Amino acid sequence: MCSTDIQSIRPLSRKLLEKALKELGEEPERITEQLGEIRKWLAGQPHLRARNDDQHLITFLRGCKWRYQMTIQKIDNFYTYRTDIPEFFKNRDPLSEEITAVLKAGCIIPLSSKESYIGPKVIILIFNEAGVQISPITIFKVLFMSFDILMNDDDNVAISGFKLLCDFDAVHPGYMLQFTPTALKNFVATIQSLYPMRMKGIIGRNVPTGVNVLYNTIVKPFLNEKLRQRVSLKNEMNWEEAVGSEMVSFLPKEYGGEFFSLKEMSDEWNNKIVNYRNWFLEEENYICQEHLRPHDTGHSEYFGTEGLFRNLSVD
């Protein structure tokens, strides 16, 4: 176990700290105490092989607005879900053939921003011509690899949440058959209940009729009212409405931005994923061992056709 030292936590900018104090109820003078309580709880969970460094744990506390019970449930979900959805969270070597294909296709682009920006992180997920040659499961895997990097590197995500902008430009009826009910449910469960980052919006662009049907029949029934209000599927895009006025200029040039092309932005992010290779290989060691869980909560409480969404929450 590592000891708690507040100096091991990245300092927040003045504006981001003010937001954390106001919106999350963060209390800097109690950080050491609260991290200690989480670490003590982890020590009594033989089924969890979890990271326990301060920066990792404080992300959960911030994402759960410093609510202890919600935080420990989120940590448990984080490792339980990652173990039980291996198609998303196993074999994540950035140099593997399947992941390299996604990187080359340029499907995932988290937007940069001004240093003073403290709004939700904007992540673009593009189903382009190269992307629709790849299983959506693999694309989702790389998307969640990107979430992991942002969770580690970007305090703004933990404090302000994220928006996911999905461009279905090249999606055709045949490709939509690969969006199976299980894949879609696991995707939504991962976004809602696994990561300590609040989802502030999913915005669809170039949305074919079939995607609307999949959303309305498979996904929407499992969302609570707040999350339903945060999903918007459109054909035409008002960029300022979609990403916020502060982020419009940071979009790719192809989307009306001012600075970089899609290729330049995807190449930069792909290099970051590859540079994280050792971290992703090590991450295979952090799992949930269900047979060691102190109290048998039952596998269906987390997964299965009926149980997958039982514990989903949003804030």
TORBAZA-200028 format. One record per residue (C-alpha): residue in one letter; x, y, z. Coordinates in steps of 0.25 Angstrom, whole numbers, plus 5000, padded with zeros to 4 digits. Each point is the difference from the previous one (the first is absolute). Example, Ala and Ser with C-alpha at 12.3 -4.5 7.8 and 13.67 -1.06 7.14 Angstrom:
! residues 2
A504949825031S500650144998
END
This chain:
! residues 315
M500050005000C500550144997S499950115010T499150124998D500850124996I499250124995Q501250044992S499949884992I498750064994R500050094988P499750145004L498850064994S499950144993R499450115007K498749994992L499949855000L500250005015E498950115002K499149914992A500449875008L499750085013K498750054995E499449894992L500649885006G500150045015E501549975000E500750035013P501550014998E500349995015R499349865000I500649944988T501049925008E498949955010Q499049964989L501149934991G500449925013E498649965002I499949954985R501349935001K499649935014W498749954993L500849944988A500949935010G498749925004Q499649964986P500849874997H499349994987L500550134994R501450014995A500050154998R500950124998N500150085013D500850124997D499550135004Q499850064986H499249884996L499150005012I499750155001T499549994986F498949915005L499750095012R499950124991G499149924990C499149965011K500050145006W500749955012R498949915005Y500649885007Q499049894997M499950044985T501550014999I500249865005Q498949944991K500650074988I501449945003D499349865002N499350024987F501250054993Y500849875002T498849915000Y499550054986R501450004994T500249855004D498649964995I500150084987P501349944994E499650044986F500250145004F501149995011K500949884997N501249994989R500250154999D501450014995P500050124991L501049934991S499049894997E499449984986E498650035004I500350135008T501050054990A498949994989V499150095009L501150105002K500350004985A498650034997G500050125009C498749975007I500250075013I500450145003P499950075014L500150154997S501050095006S499650135006K500550135006E500749985013S498950095007Y498949914994I499349925012G498849954992P499749854997K501049934991V499649984986I500349874994I499749974985L499749864996I500049984985F499449894992N500750034987E500349914988A501249945006G499349985013V498849934995Q501049894995I500249975015S499149945010P499350105009I500549925012T501450034997I499750154998F499350005013K501349935006V500950114995L499050115004F500049955015M501649994999S499850154997F499150025012D501149935009I501150104995L499150125002M499649955014N501549995003D500450134994D498950104999D499450055013N499050084993V499349874996A499849955014I499550145004S499250054988G499749874993F500049974985K499150014987L500149894990L499850054986C499749884991D500150024984F499349884993D500450054987A500349874993V499149915008H499249914991P498949905003G500949884999Y500950065010M498950035010L499749855001Q501350005008F499450095011T499449885007P499150025012T501149955009A501150094994L499150125002K499649975014N501449975004F500550134994V498950085007A500349935013T501550034999I499750154997Q499050025011S500549915012L501549964997Y500750134999P500050115011M499850114989R498650064998M499449994986K499550144997G499549964986I500049914988I499850074987G499849924987R500350064986N499649944987V499149915007P499349894991T498649965003G500549865005V500950065011N498850085005V499249875000L501149935008Y500150115010N498550015002T499849855001I501249955007V500750115007K499050115004P499149915009F501249975009L500350155002N499550095011E499350134996K501250085003L500949924990R498950004990Q500050155000R501549994997V499949924988S499850074987L500049934986K500050104988N500350014985E500450155000M500950055010N500050135008W501549995004E499950115011E498849935006A500649874999V501450035006G499950135006S500450144995E501449985007M500349874992V499650044986S501350054996F500749875005L499249914991P500749934988K500050094988E499149914993Y499050035011G500250154999G501150015010E501250104998F501349925003F500249864997S499549894990L499349875004K501349934996E500950095008M499149995012S499949854999D501549984998E500350075012W499049925009N500449874994N501550035004K499550025014I499349875000V501249934995N500950075011Y499049945010R500349864996N500749965013W498950055008F499049924992L500849885001E500150025015E498550035001E499749854997N500449975015Y498950085006I498749925000C498949955008Q500049865005E498649975003H500249875007L500750085011R498950115002P499750005015H498550004998D499449934989T499250114993G499749914988H500650014986S498650054994E500050125009Y501150064991F499849924986G499049924992T498850044992E499250045012G501150055010L500950084991F499450145003R499449975014N501150085007L500250114989S500050145006V500350144995D500350135006
END
